[in-house]
Amino acid sequence: MSLLQETKDIQSKLALFCRTGESIDLPGLTPSRLHHYRRLVYNIIQDNLESSFPIVYEYIEREKWQGMVYDFFCRHNCKSYQIWQIAGEFCEYAIKEDFATRYQIEYLNDLLKFEWEEMLVYNMENISPDNYIDTGDPLNNVMILNPEHKLLQLQYPVHLHSPITAIEKKGNYFVLLYREQGTGKVQFIDLSLWYALVIEQIGSQEIVLKDLLKEAPNLFGTINMEHLTETTSAFVKELRTRKFILGFKK
């Protein structure tokens, strides 16, 4: 049953007050008690963000963190109906508003993205993989990946080091996040550029590893193909052991 327009208007005004603190006139409410609504809603949002970004919260100065949360709370009109998804809106808002520069926290964008994407992988809807068989030749058969995964590119290795250490190691980093079938646990693997390309290409098209390896000289120039084939085959074997590569196409 849909709400009456009058009820919608009252809800919208109360929500706007909770965000901005600007005075409103609502029937049946005692003005002196309105601030309690705002305090309660703010505390819910703040607690949710602190639990969603535990590493960010641990390492950022409290004054800066509270400034970011309050700015987001007052100025951003949340669209999510599920409270856990508000963390994603906070991540997008922080990047858009360039909190990293404003608060002089160089690693902030990367750490927010990493923690949010980890949560997103954990909560994503179940995705059934294509039909596969257990046995096959990694070089010559199409491999089937766990579809519940994300590839991230970062400037700081926040997935490997504390933010204080990561800030000294700026570069290009690639991370695979995936949800284990059966356990539901989110795992991550640090990747080289080549391994990230291998996963991306295998996951996006029906291509075999042998054909991918042929493209390596075009990407990297002169390269020891025998060594690359050995190391890539070992990497694929590890992904099989870690149950990210599920099997081979029938």
PLY file of the C-alpha trace (Angstrom):
ply
format ascii 1.0
element vertex 250
property float x
property float y
property float z
element edge 249
property int vertex1
property int vertex2
end_header
0.00 0.00 0.00
1.47 3.36 -1.02
1.83 6.19 1.47
-0.32 9.30 1.37
1.43 12.32 -0.14
1.08 14.15 3.18
2.91 11.31 4.94
5.67 11.35 2.31
6.09 15.10 2.75
6.40 14.75 6.52
8.97 11.98 6.17
10.98 14.03 3.67
10.99 17.09 5.92
12.05 15.03 8.93
14.81 13.34 6.91
16.05 16.73 5.69
16.13 18.02 9.25
18.06 14.96 10.42
20.68 15.64 7.73
20.99 19.44 7.90
19.66 20.47 11.31
17.63 23.26 9.68
14.45 24.06 11.61
11.15 22.62 10.37
7.51 22.76 11.40
5.84 19.38 11.62
2.41 18.67 13.10
2.41 16.64 16.30
6.13 17.06 17.06
7.65 18.99 19.93
10.41 21.23 18.46
12.60 20.90 21.55
12.77 17.12 21.03
13.60 17.13 17.35
17.34 17.17 17.93
17.10 13.68 19.44
15.99 12.29 16.06
18.97 13.85 14.36
21.39 12.57 16.99
20.04 9.02 16.78
20.14 8.91 12.97
23.65 10.37 12.89
24.87 7.81 15.42
23.45 4.97 13.30
25.25 6.25 10.18
28.49 6.88 12.06
28.48 3.42 13.70
27.75 1.80 10.33
30.67 3.57 8.62
33.06 2.78 11.45
32.22 -0.93 11.21
32.32 -0.84 7.38
35.78 0.76 7.23
37.57 -0.56 10.34
41.10 0.03 9.01
40.31 3.55 7.84
38.76 4.29 11.21
41.75 2.85 13.07
44.40 4.90 11.29
42.72 8.25 10.62
42.78 10.97 13.27
39.41 11.17 15.02
38.91 14.85 14.16
39.44 14.16 10.45
37.21 11.08 10.49
34.40 12.93 12.25
34.74 15.79 9.76
34.37 13.42 6.81
31.39 11.59 8.31
29.61 14.81 9.28
30.19 16.34 5.84
28.78 13.22 4.19
25.81 13.07 6.58
24.82 16.70 6.07
25.44 17.13 2.35
24.81 13.75 0.73
21.30 12.61 -0.08
21.56 8.84 0.41
19.78 6.65 -2.11
20.35 3.21 -0.55
17.50 1.37 1.14
19.87 -1.03 2.92
22.04 0.55 5.55
25.15 -1.53 4.71
25.15 -0.04 1.20
25.53 3.48 2.58
29.22 2.63 2.97
29.47 2.47 -0.82
27.91 5.91 -1.14
30.36 7.21 1.45
33.27 5.77 -0.54
32.04 7.42 -3.76
31.36 10.70 -1.98
34.80 10.79 -0.35
36.49 10.24 -3.71
34.29 12.78 -5.50
34.86 15.43 -2.83
38.59 14.60 -2.79
38.81 14.00 0.95
42.27 12.54 0.35
43.59 15.99 -0.59
41.42 17.97 1.79
42.49 15.93 4.81
46.01 15.13 3.52
45.55 11.35 3.58
47.17 10.10 0.37
46.14 6.46 0.74
42.51 7.24 1.64
40.88 6.49 -1.75
42.63 3.15 -2.09
41.85 2.02 1.44
38.19 3.02 1.16
37.89 1.20 -2.18
39.59 -1.93 -0.87
37.44 -2.17 2.25
34.24 -1.38 0.35
34.94 -3.84 -2.48
35.70 -6.54 0.09
32.29 -5.93 1.63
30.66 -5.84 -1.81
32.13 -9.21 -2.77
31.02 -10.69 0.54
27.44 -9.44 0.08
27.05 -9.91 -3.67
24.26 -12.10 -5.00
25.17 -15.69 -5.75
26.42 -16.14 -9.32
26.40 -19.59 -10.84
29.55 -20.41 -12.83
29.40 -21.88 -16.32
29.33 -25.66 -16.50
32.78 -27.11 -16.02
34.71 -30.35 -15.57
37.52 -30.94 -13.10
40.20 -32.17 -15.46
41.83 -30.35 -18.35
44.97 -28.79 -19.77
45.49 -25.20 -18.50
47.45 -24.28 -21.63
44.97 -25.57 -24.18
41.55 -25.66 -22.50
39.28 -22.77 -21.55
39.32 -22.30 -17.78
36.22 -21.46 -15.71
36.74 -18.87 -12.98
34.82 -18.27 -9.80
32.44 -15.52 -11.04
32.13 -13.97 -7.58
35.22 -11.81 -7.79
36.58 -8.30 -8.38
39.85 -7.01 -9.80
41.18 -3.80 -8.27
43.97 -1.47 -9.30
45.53 0.56 -6.48
48.26 3.16 -6.09
49.17 2.11 -2.57
49.55 -1.49 -1.31
46.97 -1.13 1.46
46.10 -4.80 1.00
49.63 -5.82 2.00
50.81 -3.22 4.51
49.51 -0.89 7.15
48.61 2.55 5.74
51.67 4.06 7.40
53.96 1.67 5.51
51.92 1.63 2.30
52.22 5.38 1.87
55.96 4.96 1.24
55.40 2.41 -1.55
53.38 4.28 -4.17
53.16 2.43 -7.49
50.81 0.23 -9.52
49.22 -2.65 -7.63
46.60 -5.17 -8.65
44.43 -7.21 -6.30
42.06 -10.10 -6.85
39.16 -10.34 -4.39
36.94 -13.40 -4.53
34.39 -15.20 -2.40
35.18 -18.80 -1.64
32.52 -21.21 -2.72
31.18 -23.14 0.23
32.68 -21.00 3.01
31.63 -17.56 1.75
34.92 -16.10 3.00
36.47 -13.29 0.98
40.06 -13.95 -0.03
42.51 -11.66 -1.79
45.61 -12.26 -3.90
48.25 -9.71 -4.80
48.84 -9.74 -8.58
51.44 -8.57 -11.04
50.23 -6.67 -14.11
50.63 -9.82 -16.22
48.64 -12.01 -13.84
45.90 -9.38 -13.63
45.71 -9.39 -17.44
45.56 -13.19 -17.50
42.60 -13.24 -15.09
40.84 -10.39 -16.86
41.16 -12.00 -20.29
40.21 -15.50 -19.18
37.21 -14.13 -17.36
35.95 -11.93 -20.19
36.33 -14.22 -23.20
36.84 -17.82 -24.19
40.59 -17.77 -24.62
43.19 -20.36 -23.71
46.39 -19.64 -21.85
48.58 -20.70 -24.78
47.09 -17.92 -26.94
47.45 -15.38 -24.15
51.13 -16.20 -23.76
51.66 -15.47 -27.47
50.58 -11.87 -26.81
53.12 -11.30 -24.04
55.97 -10.06 -26.32
53.61 -7.43 -27.76
53.01 -6.15 -24.23
56.44 -6.47 -22.66
58.88 -6.62 -25.57
61.70 -9.14 -25.50
60.92 -11.74 -22.84
62.00 -15.24 -21.86
58.93 -17.16 -23.00
59.99 -20.43 -21.42
60.32 -18.79 -18.02
57.05 -16.88 -18.46
55.21 -20.07 -19.40
56.60 -21.87 -16.33
55.74 -19.09 -13.88
52.29 -18.52 -15.38
51.51 -22.24 -15.26
52.56 -22.28 -11.60
50.31 -19.28 -10.94
47.35 -21.02 -12.60
48.05 -24.12 -10.50
47.95 -21.97 -7.36
44.61 -20.48 -8.41
43.28 -24.01 -8.88
44.50 -24.95 -5.41
42.88 -21.84 -3.95
39.64 -22.71 -5.77
39.47 -19.55 -7.81
39.86 -21.49 -11.03
37.04 -23.98 -10.69
37.77 -26.22 -13.65
37.61 -26.33 -17.43
34.87 -25.73 -19.95
33.07 -28.87 -21.10
0 1
1 2
2 3
3 4
4 5
5 6
6 7
7 8
8 9
9 10
10 11
11 12
12 13
13 14
14 15
15 16
16 17
17 18
18 19
19 20
20 21
21 22
22 23
23 24
24 25
25 26
26 27
27 28
28 29
29 30
30 31
31 32
32 33
33 34
34 35
35 36
36 37
37 38
38 39
39 40
40 41
41 42
42 43
43 44
44 45
45 46
46 47
47 48
48 49
49 50
50 51
51 52
52 53
53 54
54 55
55 56
56 57
57 58
58 59
59 60
60 61
61 62
62 63
63 64
64 65
65 66
66 67
67 68
68 69
69 70
70 71
71 72
72 73
73 74
74 75
75 76
76 77
77 78
78 79
79 80
80 81
81 82
82 83
83 84
84 85
85 86
86 87
87 88
88 89
89 90
90 91
91 92
92 93
93 94
94 95
95 96
96 97
97 98
98 99
99 100
100 101
101 102
102 103
103 104
104 105
105 106
106 107
107 108
108 109
109 110
110 111
111 112
112 113
113 114
114 115
115 116
116 117
117 118
118 119
119 120
120 121
121 122
122 123
123 124
124 125
125 126
126 127
127 128
128 129
129 130
130 131
131 132
132 133
133 134
134 135
135 136
136 137
137 138
138 139
139 140
140 141
141 142
142 143
143 144
144 145
145 146
146 147
147 148
148 149
149 150
150 151
151 152
152 153
153 154
154 155
155 156
156 157
157 158
158 159
159 160
160 161
161 162
162 163
163 164
164 165
165 166
166 167
167 168
168 169
169 170
170 171
171 172
172 173
173 174
174 175
175 176
176 177
177 178
178 179
179 180
180 181
181 182
182 183
183 184
184 185
185 186
186 187
187 188
188 189
189 190
190 191
191 192
192 193
193 194
194 195
195 196
196 197
197 198
198 199
199 200
200 201
201 202
202 203
203 204
204 205
205 206
206 207
207 208
208 209
209 210
210 211
211 212
212 213
213 214
214 215
215 216
216 217
217 218
218 219
219 220
220 221
221 222
222 223
223 224
224 225
225 226
226 227
227 228
228 229
229 230
230 231
231 232
232 233
233 234
234 235
235 236
236 237
237 238
238 239
239 240
240 241
241 242
242 243
243 244
244 245
245 246
246 247
247 248
248 249
